Amino acid sequence: MKEIQCLIGQVAVLGRFISRATDRCLPFFQQLKGHKKAEWTLDCEQAFQQSKQYLGSPPLLSKHEEEPLFLYLVVSSSAVSSALIREVEGKQRPVYYISKAMVPAETRYLSMEKLALSLVVSARRLRPYFQKILCQGYFWPTIREDFKSFVQRCNKCQRFAVVPRQPVEEMTLMSRSWQFAQWGIDIIRPLPPGKGQTKFAIVAVDYFTKWAEAEPVRKITEQKVTDFVWKNIICRFRISCTIVSNNGRQFDNDRF
């Protein structure tokens, strides 16, 4: 199991150099699904040997210049992939490879929806390249309008997408010009049981220095939160001007 996990981690690091990396390494991913015992099967061995052969003589990635680029999208039954390509003297050279395994819900998408998913994944991974495209206005001049139109015509998007209900307003910048004057506090839950059956953690971060204070606790109560603030913030760094929380019941009470 550990050897397969290590191998998948190495593939993830080299993913940008491997065309359709997820499809090539699919037998490895399948061994980690569910609670069955991982086994090195014949499919795993074949995928491993093919990957070794590919990495032994891969197409060299080409450095991007100020020029038009081409994006090729590929969809399989288990993954979406893409390749960013540039043309040099009439020959196409790879610049970047992208591949992502689809979750079960995504495998049930229509073919066009899978292509759209591949494009979205590529846009996120290749953000610097897409920003150049948008700024210069070539290759896809109407990209924003086309995406807006696609979403408006998408039945699932219109029926199930989350619609924000909060009134639109500019974001309020919350910052302090000196250290330990403003803290953000929250609770992390649940964690694997630790010493003394602690499975929660109270965490506070100073906005100015990003200094963090944390303490594991067994139960989350008003008293625990109050004691944490007194011991870890007030006694160590003096009384602060502001403490920002999510207004949970452990923070929104008279004791706190």
SULTATA-V221249 format. One record per backbone hydrogen bond with DSSP energy under -1.0 kcal/mol. CO is the residue of the C=O (numbers start at 1). NH is the residue of the N-H. E is the energy in kcal/mol with one decimal. If there is no record, write none. Layout:
# SULTATA-V221249
CO/NH/E
CO/NH/E
This chain:
# SULTATA-V221249
1/5/-2.4
2/6/-2.5
3/7/-2.2
4/8/-2.5
5/9/-2.1
6/10/-1.9
7/11/-2.1
8/12/-2.3
9/13/-1.7
10/14/-1.8
14/17/-1.9
15/18/-1.2
16/97/-1.3
20/24/-2.1
21/25/-1.9
25/29/-1.5
26/30/-2.3
29/32/-1.1
39/41/-1.2
41/45/-2.1
42/46/-2.5
43/47/-2.6
44/48/-2.5
45/49/-2.5
46/50/-2.5
47/51/-2.2
48/52/-2.2
49/53/-2.4
50/54/-2.4
51/55/-2.8
52/56/-1.3
54/57/-1.0
65/67/-1.8
70/85/-3.6
72/83/-2.0
74/81/-3.0
78/102/-2.6
79/76/-2.6
80/100/-2.4
81/74/-3.0
82/98/-2.4
83/72/-2.5
84/95/-3.4
84/96/-1.2
85/70/-3.1
86/93/-3.5
88/91/-1.9
91/88/-3.6
93/86/-2.5
94/62/-3.5
96/84/-3.0
98/82/-2.4
100/80/-2.4
103/107/-1.5
106/109/-1.6
110/114/-2.3
111/115/-2.0
112/116/-2.1
113/117/-2.3
114/118/-2.4
115/119/-2.1
116/120/-2.4
117/121/-2.6
118/122/-2.1
119/123/-2.5
120/124/-1.9
121/125/-2.2
122/126/-2.7
126/130/-2.4
127/131/-2.6
128/132/-1.6
129/133/-1.9
130/134/-2.6
131/135/-2.5
132/136/-2.3
133/137/-1.5
138/140/-1.7
140/143/-1.6
142/146/-2.7
143/147/-2.2
144/148/-2.3
145/149/-2.3
146/150/-2.3
147/151/-2.4
148/152/-1.9
149/153/-1.4
154/158/-2.1
155/159/-1.6
156/160/-2.7
157/161/-1.5
181/241/-1.6
181/242/-2.0
182/207/-2.6
183/244/-3.5
184/205/-2.6
186/203/-2.6
188/201/-1.6
194/197/-1.8
198/194/-2.3
199/191/-2.6
200/217/-2.1
201/188/-2.9
202/215/-1.7
203/186/-2.5
204/213/-3.0
205/184/-2.5
206/210/-1.7
211/206/-2.8
213/204/-3.0
215/202/-2.4
217/199/-1.2
217/200/-1.8
221/225/-2.1
222/226/-2.5
223/227/-2.8
224/228/-2.1
225/229/-2.3
226/230/-2.3
227/231/-2.7
228/232/-2.9
229/233/-1.5
229/234/-2.4
230/235/-2.4
233/237/-3.0
234/238/-1.7
242/183/-2.3
244/185/-2.9
248/251/-1.7
248/252/-2.9
251/253/-1.5
